[in-house]
Amino acid sequence: MRYPFIVVDNSTDNIEETLHKLKRFENFYCIGVANTSEQALNVILEKQPAIVFYEIEPSNAKSTFSLSLIDQLHRYLDVLPQFVVLSDSEKYAYDCIKAGVFDYLVRPLQQTDLIKCLLRIEKYRSTLYTPPNDSAEVPHQVVEAVPDVAPLKENLQMCIKSYGDYQFVSLADVVYLKADNNTTDFYMQSGRRLTAYKTLKHYENSLPDNFYRIHNSYIVNSKYITRISTGKSLCYLNGNEISVSFSKTYKENIEILIKNISTDYL
């Protein structure tokens, strides 16, 4: 099961640190960020995340965050996401626990503390709903059915960061990725091109299994492949409108692509 989360923080540096710490956990993926409590309320109601990483900065006089966001959410939702409060001090830990937050972590974030927190969330959410066993007698009780928060892989979203701008795109709309020095261009089905300030190697390790590296400069979405020419070393995408080269280094991936796509269409 995978769990979508949002990050609420008025510091771009803190957002980057939090996302960096979480990127190694494949079962957790970002679907939004917010800079104020007001933005957070709207994002939570719209996107329904499983987890909210919520920054409280008691040492920052300009901080606009408060636990009133949790009270506001109770007006609209029967089941709230798990709140994980991040802070540079332990000062408000007691108040946060009383307000019902799931966990309270102190910056700088320690990897061991984060691992324990996420494991507890996985364990907790796995117990919210257990499918009935037809062979066993089901006791007369009300069971809250919580929908699986894991979308199909092709419906996953990815956060593309360019400086302080965070764009969230559906991986189903990504046709291919192209390396450009230390940046990566995302070419979308609509014709848009988005530039992210991370290497192609970074995304190669993060994308689902329908994306294949076929060249030092290219990763393609197999859903959009319409032709492969081994003679010309070209892979055609999106109704043959686009062609990208593949190299001998990634010949094995091309063979896998041909085998998998042939199986799908035979």
N, C-alpha and C positions, 0 to 999 in steps of 0.2 A: 504494500500500500504506500502511496505517496501523499505528502501533505503540503498544501500550498500555504505560504506565509506572506505577510507584509511587514515592512519595517517603518516605524514611525519615529522620526527624529528630525530636529531642526539643524543638525550638523551634517553637512555632506561628508566630512571625514569619517564621522561615526558610522554613517550608512555604508560607506565603502568598507570600513573595517568589519562591520557585521556581515555584509555579503561575502567578503573574502573568507571569513571564518566558516561560513555555512556552505560554501561551494563544494566542499569535500563530502558533504552528506547527500547522497544521491536521492534519498527518499524525501528530501525537503527542497522545495523550489519556490522562488520569489514570484509573486504575481502583482506586486505594487509597492510603492513607497509613498509616504506622506510626510509633510513638513510641519503640520499643525494638527491639533486635536480635531479641528473642524474638518480638515481634509481626511483625516483618519476615519471619522465617522462615515463619511460618504463612501470611501474606498471599501470599508468593511461591509457596509450594507449592500454595495454593488457586487463585490467579488466574493464575499462569504469565505474568507480564509479560515484555515484550521488553527493557525497560530498568528499572534501579533507580537512582534518584538518591539517593545515600547520603551522609549528612552525617557528617563527622568534625570534631570541635572540639578540637584539641590544646590550646587556651588555656582550655578549660572543664574544671575539675577534676571536675565532676559528670557529664561525658559518659560514657555507658555503651557507646558504640559501639566496635567493634573489627573487624578483618578476619576474625575467626574465623567470621563469618556465611558467608563464601565457602566456607570449609572444611566447614562443616556442610551446605551445599547440595550439595556434591559427594557426600555420602552418599545423596542422594535423587534427584538429577537427572543425566542424562548431558550435557545441554546447558544451561548456565547463561544467565541473562539478561545483557545488557551492563551492567556496573556503571560508573556515572559518579560519582566521589567529589567531594563539595563540601566545602571546608574554608576556614577563615579564615587558613590558613598553608600554605606550601609544604613544611613540615617533613617530612610523611609521604609526599610524592609518590613517592619512590624505593621505599619499602616497598609502596605501593599498586600501582605498576606491576609490581613483582616478584610480587605476589599475583595478577596477571592482570586488574586492573581495566581497563576500556576507555579511560577518560579521567579526568583530575584537573583540576578547575576551582577557582580561588581566588575567594572572595567579597571584595568585592561582584562578582556575576556580570557579566561584560562581554558585551554582545549579540553581538559578533563572535566571541568564544570559543565561545559557546553555539551559534551558527550552524554554525561549523566542526565542532563535536562532533557535532551532529545530522546534518549532511551525511555525515560519516564513518560514522555508524551506519547510515544509509540505504544507503550504498554497500556497506558490509560485509554487511548482511543480504540485500541483493539478490544477492550472489554465493554465498550458502549453498546455494541450490537453483536449478538451471536446468532447465526442462522439456526432455526429450529431443527432438531433431529427427529425425522419422521418415525424412527423406530422407538423413540422414547416418549413417555408421557410428558406433555408440556404442562407445567403448572399454570393455574389460572392467575396470571399477573399481567400487568401492563408493561410492555417492553418498548422503549423508545428506539425506533429504527433510525439510525444515522446513515445517510447515504455515503457510499464510498467516495471519498474526496479525490481519488486518483483518476484523472481523465485518461482516455486512451492516449498512447504515446503521440499519435499524430495531432492531438489537440493540446499538447503541452505548450506553454508559453516560455519564451526566453527573454531575459532582460538584456538589452543592448545599451551599454553605457558609453556616452560621448561627453567627456568632461562631467559637468553636473547635470546632464540631461539623461534621463532614464526612459527608454522606449521599450514597450512590452509587445512582442510580436508572437503570433502563432507559428509554431514550427511547421504546421501544415502548409503555410504560405511561402516558406523559404524554398526557392528552387535550387540555388547553390550558393556557396561561399567562396570568396576569392581572397587570397593573401596579398597584401600590399605593404611590404616591409614589415613593420611591427603592428600594423592595423589589419582589420578584416572587413571586407565589404560583403554585406548580405544582399543578395539579389532576390527580390520578392516576385511572386506570381503576377502581381499587379503592375510590375515594371519599376517599382521603387527600388532605390539602392540606399542602404543604411550602412554607415561606417561605425565600427566599434574599435576602441583602442585596446584591443587584445590580439594576441597572435592566433593564427589558424590552429596551431597545436593546442592552444587552450580550449578552443571549441571542439576540436576533434575528440577530446576526452570527455566532453560534456553532452554531446548530442546523442539522441536515441539511435537504435540500430538500423534504421532505414537511411541513415546518412553514411556515405562512403568516401574515404579519402582516395582520390584517383591520381593525384599529382601533388607535387610540393606546393602548388598554388591553389588547388581546387578540392573542395568537398561538395559532393552532389547529393541531392535528395532523390533516392531511387524511385519515388512515386512519380517523378516528372520525366524519367528517362523514356524516350520513344525510339531510340536507335543507338546502336553501338557499332562503330566501324573499326575493326581490328587492323584493317589495312592502312587506314589513315590515322589510327590512334586518336579517334575523336568519339566523344560521347555527346549525343544530341538530346536536348531537353525541351520540354514545353512545346510539344508538337513540331519538333525539328526547327523551331525558331532560333534556338541557341545551340552553339556547339562549343565544347571545351575539350582541351587535350588531356589525354591520360598518358602516363609514363610507365616504362618497364618496371620501375621500382614498385609500382602498385598493381602489377599484372595479376596478382592473386585476387585482389579485390574486384578487378574487372571480371575475372572468371566466376567469382561468386555471384556478382551482379547478373551475369548472363544466365547462370544456372537458376537463380532465384526467380528472375523475371520470366524466363521460359516456362518454369513450372507454373507460374501464376496464369500464363496465357494459353497453355496447351489444353 
